[in-house]
Amino acid sequence: MNKSKSLKTLAIVFFLGGIWDIIAALVYSFMIGTVFTEPPTHRFYAIFIASFLYCFAYLQILSAFNIRRYLLNIGCVIIGRVFYVILLFSYIFGFEGFPKTFWWTGVVDLIWSILYIVITLRSDEIRIKDLFLPHRGDN
């Protein structure tokens, strides 16, 4: 199967997004609640969040190998990342005294989401709706 340039680019960016989530999962697994204590987080919750990040990483890395088939996963990850960004910044800017320790993670997650959308918009064969709505093709 011959992949287009935009599909290859999207697959690479999605794969790298999975690597980012592995790094985040490792940080949550071993550093949140021990090295980083602001905001105060119980170790259970840090490891619980890390388990989701490992799942997201697995989803992204393996989906990247057959990106055309798993375009819907990109939409799911976009929704998750944007939700995280909104939640993080609403707490940082909306609650006095909430620590700004991880503001940069919101920026990075927003950049990943924007990259997915920009690559899709520049593609001749992928549409934004392909990322969010299931498509029944002749596979």
Disulfide bonds with the S-S distance in Angstrom:
none
